[in-house]
Amino acid sequence: MIRADKIKKSFGSAEVLKGISVELEQGKNNLIIGRSGAGKTVFLKILVGLFMPTVGDVWYGDTNICQLNKKELKAIRREVGMLFQGNALFDSMTVEENVRFPLDMFSNMTRGEKQKRVDLCLEQVTLKGSNKKYPGEISGGMQKRVGIARAIVLNPKYLFCDEPNSGLDPKTSITIDELISDITKENNITTVINTHDMNSVMEIGDKIVFLHLGELAWIGSKDEVLESDNELLQDFIFASPFLQKLRNAALNR
């Protein structure tokens, strides 16, 4: 579980986050959504520990990461997996080497133990046998799956995903969503996903955190979205005529 307590963040005179408090639950897909400028990225970076809040605290279980020194924070980050928007794979490394990179940096495993862990993670993301390929030799969807394998290779308690479906076609996006969701539930991970993909919201949104202009505007599940009377949320979620028809149909059942 991750708990954000009264988080504020300012850059100079600009207040980007205005007192956000929320619990992000273990074993669930916690989605952060909102328009551009809502503060999603800043909030995600604070949750990860890349930014410190101007005011407030972030708790990983019983540990307040805002009170840790650099050494202590580095130790906590070994429990964190991160899937970056642009994959951030090393082009000069093979798939296997990319996935093994966190193990080389943070573990004391033997070479054989690392190999077993890498192979297991690649199998989990359905990339068995792709060890020796380079990122430039595989598709964007496969690169994203390599990124997921690298993110989970250290058996993290917490998984952060920044726009995991960015640049992917709809079918591949669904595959990535299902993969992240399955890994979250199988390993009881606290997963936090920053997304603008409404398919993700409606398919895997166990808990949805809607930010608007730096404030917490709504919290709920994918099942509660359709019935919510929050006008800001409805304007955001159901901007397209198709989704508006979907909501109307659900309400008229």
Backbone bond lengths (Angstrom), bond angles and torsions (degrees), N, CA, C in turn:
res aa  C-N    CA-C-N  psi(-1)  N-CA   C-N-CA  omega(-1)  CA-C   N-CA-C  phi
1 M - - - 1.455 - - 1.525 109.86 -
2 I 1.328 115.90 140.12 1.461 121.87 173.18 1.522 107.38 -119.60
3 R 1.323 115.32 133.93 1.466 119.15 178.64 1.517 110.01 -123.74
4 A 1.315 116.14 121.76 1.466 122.12 173.13 1.521 107.74 -97.01
5 D 1.327 115.74 128.32 1.460 120.51 -174.36 1.532 110.53 -121.09
6 K 1.339 115.54 106.31 1.475 123.20 174.23 1.526 112.28 53.87
7 I 1.332 115.44 49.67 1.462 121.14 -175.59 1.528 111.71 -75.93
8 K 1.326 114.58 122.51 1.467 121.79 171.24 1.519 108.29 -123.07
9 K 1.333 115.39 145.37 1.465 119.41 177.06 1.520 109.20 -144.95
10 S 1.321 114.25 126.40 1.460 120.49 178.51 1.517 109.72 -123.04
11 F 1.327 114.90 146.53 1.454 122.07 171.20 1.529 106.07 -120.79
12 G 1.329 115.48 104.21 1.459 118.47 -172.19 1.515 109.74 65.56
13 S 1.317 116.47 -126.81 1.465 120.96 -179.98 1.530 112.59 -90.54
14 A 1.336 116.49 -3.52 1.467 120.56 -177.33 1.525 110.29 -91.35
15 E 1.326 116.35 116.87 1.460 121.56 176.85 1.523 108.91 -91.40
16 V 1.341 115.68 111.01 1.464 121.41 -174.96 1.520 111.53 -88.40
17 L 1.324 117.51 -40.44 1.461 122.64 177.23 1.521 108.75 -119.35
18 K 1.344 116.09 138.51 1.463 120.12 -166.65 1.531 112.82 -125.22
19 G 1.323 115.61 51.21 1.462 119.18 174.12 1.512 114.70 91.13
20 I 1.335 117.13 56.46 1.466 121.83 -176.41 1.522 110.62 -91.27
21 S 1.323 115.57 127.38 1.466 122.33 174.70 1.523 108.49 -125.20
22 V 1.336 116.34 126.44 1.460 119.98 -179.03 1.520 109.39 -162.39
23 E 1.330 116.63 148.25 1.454 122.36 172.88 1.520 109.25 -104.82
24 L 1.324 116.44 130.77 1.455 123.25 178.57 1.526 107.04 -107.43
25 E 1.323 115.91 120.51 1.457 120.83 -162.04 1.528 114.27 -89.79
26 Q 1.321 114.92 146.88 1.452 122.95 179.54 1.525 110.56 -71.62
27 G 1.330 115.73 140.19 1.454 120.88 178.53 1.513 114.02 75.65
28 K 1.341 116.69 11.77 1.455 120.73 -178.38 1.524 111.60 -129.83
29 N 1.343 114.25 158.40 1.463 121.07 174.87 1.531 107.87 -89.49
30 N 1.325 115.99 107.89 1.458 122.48 179.48 1.527 108.14 -98.93
31 L 1.332 116.76 111.15 1.459 121.69 -175.24 1.521 111.24 -102.10
32 I 1.332 115.68 131.59 1.458 121.53 174.68 1.521 107.48 -104.34
33 I 1.326 116.78 121.44 1.456 121.26 -177.55 1.521 109.91 -129.09
34 G 1.328 115.34 165.34 1.455 121.20 178.60 1.516 110.19 154.62
35 R 1.313 115.75 163.87 1.460 120.79 179.78 1.526 111.06 -69.25
36 S 1.322 116.69 166.65 1.461 121.23 172.83 1.520 108.90 -57.80
37 G 1.329 116.09 133.41 1.447 120.39 -178.60 1.516 114.14 89.64
38 A 1.346 116.73 1.87 1.463 120.08 -179.03 1.523 112.30 -75.14
39 G 1.340 116.74 -20.25 1.458 121.03 -178.89 1.514 114.53 105.00
40 K 1.350 117.28 11.14 1.468 121.55 -175.78 1.529 112.34 -59.11
41 T 1.331 116.20 -49.54 1.462 120.32 -175.47 1.521 111.28 -66.56
42 V 1.317 117.05 -42.16 1.466 120.55 178.11 1.527 109.98 -62.51
43 F 1.333 116.48 -42.75 1.460 120.49 179.77 1.528 110.58 -63.25
44 L 1.337 117.16 -42.71 1.462 120.60 179.08 1.526 110.26 -61.89
45 K 1.336 117.69 -42.83 1.461 120.99 -179.34 1.523 111.61 -65.61
46 I 1.312 117.17 -32.62 1.466 120.20 175.48 1.524 110.28 -69.30
47 L 1.322 116.87 -41.76 1.466 120.46 178.26 1.527 111.58 -61.33
48 V 1.328 116.24 -37.56 1.470 121.10 -179.95 1.523 110.89 -74.84
49 G 1.336 116.99 -26.07 1.459 120.87 -176.65 1.508 113.68 99.24
50 L 1.341 117.06 9.76 1.466 120.84 177.49 1.523 111.06 -76.91
51 F 1.334 117.39 -32.21 1.462 124.21 171.32 1.522 107.94 -115.15
52 M 1.316 116.80 146.75 1.452 121.30 169.49 1.531 108.42 -98.38
53 P 1.317 118.29 139.46 1.460 119.92 178.95 1.525 111.35 -68.82
54 T 1.325 116.41 151.54 1.456 120.76 172.77 1.522 109.85 -67.89
55 V 1.322 115.33 -39.36 1.465 123.47 176.50 1.523 107.59 -139.43
56 G 1.336 116.82 145.45 1.457 120.13 174.45 1.519 113.53 108.09
57 D 1.329 115.64 177.42 1.459 122.25 -175.59 1.525 110.50 -138.18
58 V 1.326 114.60 153.78 1.467 121.80 174.57 1.520 107.81 -123.75
59 W 1.315 115.54 122.51 1.462 121.36 -177.55 1.530 110.54 -108.55
60 Y 1.336 115.81 128.08 1.463 122.40 168.29 1.525 105.19 -102.17
61 G 1.310 117.15 99.47 1.461 118.91 -173.07 1.517 108.91 63.84
62 D 1.350 116.95 -120.02 1.463 122.07 -179.47 1.527 112.60 -97.53
63 T 1.328 118.02 8.66 1.459 121.82 -176.03 1.524 110.95 -108.14
64 N 1.313 116.39 123.64 1.457 122.53 175.86 1.522 108.01 -87.65
65 I 1.320 117.96 104.28 1.465 120.70 -174.23 1.525 112.18 -70.01
66 C 1.327 117.16 -17.06 1.466 120.37 179.53 1.521 112.22 -74.73
67 Q 1.326 117.04 -11.02 1.462 121.30 179.85 1.529 112.39 -107.12
68 L 1.319 117.20 7.09 1.460 120.73 -177.85 1.520 111.26 -88.51
69 N 1.332 115.81 149.05 1.465 119.21 171.16 1.526 109.20 -82.39
70 K 1.317 116.93 177.28 1.462 120.49 -174.03 1.525 112.08 -60.97
71 K 1.320 117.18 -39.54 1.465 121.10 -179.34 1.521 110.58 -66.34
72 E 1.322 116.41 -43.17 1.465 121.24 -179.96 1.527 111.04 -67.49
73 L 1.333 115.97 -39.16 1.456 120.03 179.48 1.526 111.01 -66.80
74 K 1.323 116.50 -36.56 1.470 120.44 177.60 1.521 110.48 -63.50
75 A 1.336 116.69 -37.96 1.469 120.67 178.73 1.525 110.77 -65.13
76 I 1.331 116.70 -40.47 1.465 120.93 178.12 1.525 110.18 -64.53
77 R 1.304 117.37 -37.72 1.471 120.69 -177.42 1.517 112.40 -65.49
78 R 1.321 117.78 -16.66 1.462 119.99 174.37 1.525 110.91 -68.60
79 E 1.331 115.79 -17.47 1.461 120.53 177.87 1.519 111.94 -94.55
80 V 1.339 116.43 5.76 1.463 122.39 -174.86 1.528 110.24 -114.08
81 G 1.340 116.12 131.36 1.455 121.87 170.83 1.518 108.92 -107.46
82 M 1.337 116.81 143.69 1.462 120.37 -176.67 1.521 109.83 -133.05
83 L 1.330 115.33 124.03 1.465 121.71 173.74 1.516 107.77 -105.64
84 F 1.318 116.37 112.94 1.457 121.40 -174.22 1.529 111.42 -84.38
85 Q 1.318 115.19 154.45 1.462 120.74 -178.69 1.525 111.81 -58.61
86 G 1.326 116.50 -43.39 1.465 120.24 -177.97 1.512 113.64 -96.55
87 N 1.333 117.00 20.05 1.470 124.68 -179.86 1.527 113.15 72.71
88 A 1.357 116.93 -44.42 1.466 122.10 178.50 1.521 112.57 56.64
89 L 1.329 116.42 37.95 1.453 120.22 175.52 1.522 109.79 -81.47
90 F 1.325 115.72 152.81 1.458 121.01 176.47 1.525 108.64 -85.57
91 D 1.327 116.72 115.21 1.471 120.88 -176.14 1.521 112.86 -62.50
92 S 1.331 116.62 -29.36 1.469 120.09 -176.68 1.525 112.56 -84.90
93 M 1.329 116.27 -2.91 1.468 120.55 179.30 1.519 110.23 -107.09
94 T 1.307 116.09 149.10 1.461 120.43 174.49 1.529 109.75 -71.64
95 V 1.321 115.42 169.65 1.470 120.71 175.23 1.523 110.17 -53.91
96 E 1.303 115.74 -47.44 1.469 121.52 -179.02 1.524 111.35 -60.20
97 E 1.312 116.96 -44.28 1.465 121.11 -178.73 1.525 111.42 -67.39
98 N 1.329 117.22 -36.42 1.461 120.75 177.08 1.521 111.30 -63.15
99 V 1.323 116.08 -44.38 1.461 120.23 -178.76 1.526 110.72 -69.18
100 R 1.334 116.90 -35.09 1.466 121.25 -177.57 1.530 112.78 -76.09
101 F 1.329 117.15 -16.25 1.465 121.79 -173.28 1.540 113.23 -51.81
102 P 1.353 119.75 -48.82 1.472 118.77 178.56 1.525 113.31 -62.48
103 L 1.325 116.88 -32.60 1.463 120.11 177.71 1.521 110.28 -66.72
104 D 1.335 117.09 -40.12 1.460 121.07 178.08 1.533 110.76 -64.68
105 M 1.333 115.96 -33.83 1.458 120.72 -176.74 1.528 112.95 -81.24
106 F 1.322 117.03 -37.97 1.464 119.25 -166.14 1.525 115.76 -123.05
107 S 1.329 119.05 -4.40 1.468 118.82 -176.42 1.523 111.42 -116.69
108 N 1.317 114.34 163.13 1.471 121.15 175.64 1.526 111.30 -108.66
109 M 1.327 116.12 21.74 1.461 120.55 -179.58 1.525 111.30 -64.80
110 T 1.327 115.11 153.49 1.460 119.94 171.32 1.529 108.99 -74.14
111 R 1.308 115.93 167.03 1.466 120.50 179.11 1.531 110.52 -57.94
112 G 1.325 116.63 -42.28 1.456 120.44 -179.66 1.518 112.49 -65.76
113 E 1.338 116.65 -39.72 1.463 120.74 178.60 1.529 110.93 -65.20
114 K 1.318 115.10 -39.82 1.467 119.00 177.37 1.527 111.02 -62.43
115 Q 1.340 115.58 -42.11 1.458 119.48 -178.76 1.522 111.12 -62.21
116 K 1.321 116.84 -42.35 1.465 120.65 178.88 1.523 111.17 -62.69
117 R 1.338 115.93 -41.50 1.465 119.79 -179.08 1.522 110.74 -67.62
118 V 1.328 117.67 -41.99 1.465 121.58 178.03 1.514 110.67 -61.51
119 D 1.320 116.47 -47.16 1.468 120.67 -179.63 1.528 111.23 -60.47
120 L 1.340 116.36 -40.74 1.460 120.72 179.94 1.526 110.88 -63.75
121 C 1.338 116.53 -43.95 1.465 120.40 -179.12 1.522 111.57 -67.03
122 L 1.314 117.50 -38.69 1.458 120.59 177.08 1.528 110.86 -65.90
123 E 1.308 116.14 -35.70 1.470 119.51 176.50 1.533 110.40 -66.99
124 Q 1.341 116.81 -37.82 1.460 120.90 179.47 1.525 112.10 -61.57
125 V 1.330 116.26 -33.38 1.469 119.64 -178.97 1.530 111.23 -99.89
126 T 1.322 115.94 19.74 1.476 124.58 177.47 1.524 112.50 55.64
127 L 1.325 115.94 45.07 1.466 121.26 176.39 1.531 111.00 -123.58
128 K 1.324 116.29 28.10 1.460 120.48 178.54 1.526 109.70 -58.92
129 G 1.333 115.67 130.73 1.461 120.64 179.03 1.517 114.68 91.20
130 S 1.345 116.94 0.13 1.472 120.04 -179.33 1.523 112.44 -98.20
131 N 1.316 117.34 12.41 1.469 122.85 -172.69 1.518 114.30 -51.42
132 K 1.321 117.21 -44.54 1.459 120.52 -169.21 1.532 113.63 -93.30
133 K 1.307 117.25 1.66 1.463 120.08 177.46 1.519 110.21 -78.49
134 Y 1.336 114.83 157.43 1.461 120.95 177.13 1.526 108.95 -102.75
135 P 1.337 118.01 155.09 1.467 120.47 -178.67 1.524 113.81 -51.62
136 G 1.333 116.99 -36.62 1.461 120.63 -179.32 1.517 114.02 -69.66
137 E 1.334 116.34 -10.70 1.461 120.97 -178.06 1.532 112.76 -98.96
138 I 1.335 116.85 -0.33 1.460 119.62 -177.76 1.522 110.44 -125.60
139 S 1.322 116.46 163.75 1.464 121.79 -176.10 1.532 111.66 -73.21
140 G 1.332 115.52 168.86 1.450 120.67 178.32 1.511 112.53 -61.72
141 G 1.342 116.06 -39.65 1.456 119.77 177.71 1.517 112.32 -64.64
142 M 1.335 116.64 -39.01 1.462 120.53 177.60 1.530 110.60 -68.07
143 Q 1.320 116.63 -37.49 1.469 120.01 176.57 1.524 110.50 -61.17
144 K 1.341 115.60 -40.24 1.460 119.50 178.62 1.527 110.31 -63.38
145 R 1.327 116.80 -38.67 1.459 119.82 178.90 1.533 111.45 -68.28
146 V 1.337 116.53 -34.35 1.471 119.44 173.57 1.527 109.44 -61.95
147 G 1.343 115.73 -41.68 1.459 120.07 177.67 1.518 112.33 -60.47
148 I 1.339 116.63 -38.54 1.469 120.65 177.53 1.526 110.00 -66.61
149 A 1.328 116.58 -44.12 1.472 120.26 179.10 1.522 110.60 -59.28
150 R 1.332 116.89 -42.70 1.468 120.23 178.08 1.535 110.86 -65.15
151 A 1.335 116.42 -37.36 1.464 120.84 -178.22 1.523 112.78 -66.98
152 I 1.341 117.60 -28.16 1.473 120.47 -176.37 1.529 113.27 -104.15
153 V 1.330 117.01 0.91 1.463 119.39 -171.64 1.537 112.03 -65.64
154 L 1.326 118.05 -25.98 1.460 121.69 179.33 1.529 112.63 -92.00
155 N 1.327 116.26 13.67 1.470 120.98 -178.10 1.527 111.48 54.54
156 P 1.328 117.80 58.38 1.467 120.00 -173.98 1.527 112.71 -70.06
157 K 1.322 114.62 152.54 1.465 120.28 171.50 1.528 110.35 -85.72
158 Y 1.338 114.53 -22.76 1.458 120.71 -175.18 1.531 108.96 -130.74
159 L 1.331 116.36 133.20 1.458 121.30 -179.48 1.524 109.20 -126.33
160 F 1.324 115.90 123.56 1.460 121.90 179.22 1.529 109.47 -112.56
161 C 1.329 116.00 131.39 1.459 121.67 -178.34 1.520 108.96 -126.32
162 D 1.328 116.42 120.08 1.461 121.17 -179.84 1.518 109.03 -101.48
163 E 1.323 116.55 108.03 1.472 123.05 179.96 1.536 110.81 47.21
164 P 1.327 118.76 60.99 1.463 120.65 -174.64 1.526 114.64 -62.95
165 N 1.344 117.96 -20.73 1.463 120.25 -177.97 1.520 113.41 -101.21
166 S 1.311 116.48 7.72 1.466 120.25 -178.82 1.528 111.16 -59.62
167 G 1.325 116.35 125.84 1.457 122.16 176.73 1.515 115.27 81.19
168 L 1.325 117.61 4.79 1.462 120.79 -178.08 1.525 110.75 -102.03
169 D 1.323 116.36 151.65 1.459 120.87 175.82 1.528 108.86 -73.46
170 P 1.341 117.59 161.20 1.472 120.53 -174.63 1.529 114.40 -56.11
171 K 1.328 117.61 -41.59 1.461 119.90 -177.90 1.526 111.13 -66.00
172 T 1.335 115.95 -43.37 1.464 119.60 178.71 1.522 110.65 -66.74
173 S 1.337 116.73 -36.06 1.461 120.89 178.27 1.525 111.26 -60.12
174 I 1.325 116.69 -41.95 1.458 121.26 178.05 1.528 110.28 -62.18
175 T 1.337 116.15 -42.26 1.460 121.16 178.63 1.521 111.15 -60.27
176 I 1.333 116.86 -44.39 1.464 121.27 179.92 1.527 110.53 -65.39
177 D 1.340 116.67 -42.64 1.468 120.35 177.50 1.523 111.07 -57.97
178 E 1.321 116.17 -48.36 1.465 120.85 -178.02 1.526 111.03 -63.60
179 L 1.330 116.21 -37.70 1.457 121.06 -179.85 1.529 110.84 -65.61
180 I 1.331 116.46 -47.30 1.463 120.48 178.79 1.521 110.49 -62.00
181 S 1.330 116.19 -43.46 1.461 120.53 -179.56 1.519 111.79 -63.55
182 D 1.324 117.23 -43.50 1.470 121.21 179.78 1.528 110.92 -62.97
183 I 1.336 116.60 -44.48 1.466 121.00 -179.80 1.521 110.32 -64.06
184 T 1.331 116.26 -39.47 1.466 121.32 179.22 1.516 111.24 -59.56
185 K 1.316 116.16 -48.06 1.458 120.23 -175.03 1.531 111.94 -76.30
186 E 1.320 116.92 -37.96 1.468 120.07 -179.35 1.522 111.65 -65.98
187 N 1.338 116.69 -34.47 1.465 121.26 -175.78 1.524 113.15 -106.08
188 N 1.354 116.19 3.65 1.465 121.85 178.10 1.529 111.81 54.60
189 I 1.330 115.74 45.79 1.464 122.71 -177.86 1.530 109.69 -89.28
190 T 1.320 116.47 148.72 1.459 121.27 168.36 1.524 107.04 -86.14
191 T 1.323 116.98 104.61 1.461 121.66 -175.45 1.526 110.31 -105.68
192 V 1.336 115.41 129.89 1.459 122.61 179.60 1.525 107.99 -120.90
193 I 1.333 115.97 122.38 1.465 121.69 -174.89 1.517 109.88 -121.43
194 N 1.319 116.11 120.85 1.457 122.36 173.72 1.528 106.93 -91.73
195 T 1.334 117.70 116.01 1.464 118.87 -172.86 1.524 112.53 -147.14
196 H 1.325 115.11 155.05 1.468 121.29 170.31 1.529 109.66 -116.68
197 D 1.331 116.54 6.12 1.461 122.33 -175.32 1.532 109.59 -85.64
198 M 1.329 116.78 110.60 1.456 120.48 -177.11 1.523 112.53 -69.45
199 N 1.326 117.60 -25.23 1.467 119.52 173.86 1.526 110.10 -61.79
200 S 1.336 116.07 -41.43 1.463 120.34 177.88 1.516 110.66 -61.79
201 V 1.327 115.83 -42.93 1.465 120.83 -179.76 1.524 110.39 -58.25
202 M 1.332 116.19 -48.18 1.461 120.77 -173.60 1.537 113.12 -78.84
203 E 1.329 116.94 -20.90 1.469 119.45 -176.89 1.528 112.62 -95.65
204 I 1.325 118.17 -44.40 1.472 119.23 -171.36 1.525 113.02 -123.75
205 G 1.326 118.60 10.66 1.460 121.88 -175.51 1.514 113.73 -75.29
206 D 1.332 117.44 81.10 1.464 120.36 176.41 1.528 110.20 -64.05
207 K 1.326 115.08 -42.79 1.462 120.79 175.93 1.519 108.10 -137.63
208 I 1.322 115.50 126.69 1.466 120.98 -176.51 1.516 108.81 -115.89
209 V 1.330 115.07 126.95 1.462 122.12 178.71 1.526 107.26 -112.51
210 F 1.323 116.16 112.16 1.469 121.99 -176.42 1.524 109.48 -102.01
211 L 1.335 115.38 117.14 1.462 121.54 178.25 1.525 110.06 -101.52
212 H 1.316 115.32 143.47 1.465 120.94 177.06 1.524 108.27 -141.64
213 L 1.324 115.27 116.48 1.467 122.10 178.81 1.531 111.99 50.85
214 G 1.337 114.66 43.69 1.454 120.22 174.85 1.505 115.59 82.36
215 E 1.323 117.42 3.69 1.455 121.04 -179.55 1.523 110.75 -117.42
216 L 1.322 116.10 154.51 1.456 121.43 174.66 1.524 108.10 -78.91
217 A 1.330 116.43 110.78 1.465 120.86 -173.62 1.524 113.51 -98.33
218 W 1.353 117.15 -22.96 1.470 119.69 -178.34 1.517 109.54 -169.35
219 I 1.328 116.18 146.20 1.468 122.77 172.31 1.518 107.95 -133.89
220 G 1.322 116.44 137.55 1.456 120.04 177.10 1.507 110.34 -178.81
221 S 1.334 115.58 -170.08 1.464 121.93 178.65 1.524 109.79 -108.03
222 K 1.321 116.04 172.27 1.461 120.47 178.14 1.526 111.30 -60.22
223 D 1.332 116.80 -32.25 1.458 120.39 -179.85 1.524 112.10 -72.17
224 E 1.328 116.19 -26.33 1.458 120.54 -179.11 1.521 113.41 -86.90
225 V 1.343 116.71 -15.11 1.471 120.69 -178.86 1.518 110.99 -59.25
226 L 1.319 116.49 -46.61 1.461 120.63 -174.47 1.525 112.53 -63.33
227 E 1.323 116.05 -30.43 1.457 119.56 -175.75 1.526 113.60 -98.76
228 S 1.324 116.91 -1.57 1.453 119.69 -177.53 1.530 111.40 -69.33
229 D 1.337 115.46 141.61 1.466 119.41 176.20 1.527 111.57 -103.39
230 N 1.342 116.54 15.50 1.459 121.23 176.54 1.530 108.72 -72.36
231 E 1.317 116.84 112.02 1.460 121.03 -173.21 1.526 112.47 -65.61
232 L 1.322 117.57 -36.92 1.467 120.75 178.42 1.528 110.27 -63.01
233 L 1.325 116.17 -43.31 1.465 120.80 178.82 1.520 110.61 -64.63
234 Q 1.333 117.06 -45.57 1.457 120.37 -178.58 1.529 111.84 -62.96
235 D 1.320 116.33 -39.86 1.465 119.64 178.30 1.519 111.45 -64.43
236 F 1.335 116.03 -32.86 1.459 120.35 -179.69 1.526 111.88 -78.79
237 I 1.320 116.11 -51.16 1.466 121.12 -174.63 1.519 111.85 -68.75
238 F 1.330 116.28 -44.55 1.457 120.04 -170.84 1.527 112.16 -106.37
239 A 1.334 114.08 43.82 1.459 119.29 179.04 1.527 111.75 -67.50
240 S 1.357 116.27 -31.75 1.463 119.27 -178.98 1.531 110.35 -86.70
241 P 1.343 118.11 145.54 1.471 121.63 177.95 1.520 113.08 -57.35
242 F 1.337 116.66 -35.04 1.464 119.91 -178.76 1.525 111.10 -62.91
243 L 1.352 116.12 -47.39 1.454 119.75 -179.19 1.527 111.29 -68.55
244 Q 1.334 117.21 -30.95 1.454 119.96 176.62 1.525 110.39 -65.33
245 K 1.327 116.42 -40.11 1.467 120.61 177.06 1.522 110.55 -64.24
246 L 1.337 116.39 -37.96 1.467 121.07 178.52 1.519 110.25 -62.02
247 R 1.313 117.18 -44.22 1.457 120.62 179.84 1.535 110.53 -65.37
248 N 1.313 116.75 -44.82 1.470 120.05 -179.14 1.529 111.41 -61.04
249 A 1.328 115.43 -39.57 1.459 119.94 178.48 1.523 111.36 -63.87
250 A 1.339 115.66 -40.62 1.461 120.05 -179.98 1.532 111.36 -66.35
251 L 1.322 116.05 -39.97 1.465 120.19 -178.46 1.522 113.01 -72.10
252 N 1.343 115.75 -23.20 1.464 120.27 -177.16 1.531 113.74 -94.78
253 R 1.312 116.79 5.98 1.475 119.67 -179.68 1.521 110.62 -66.41
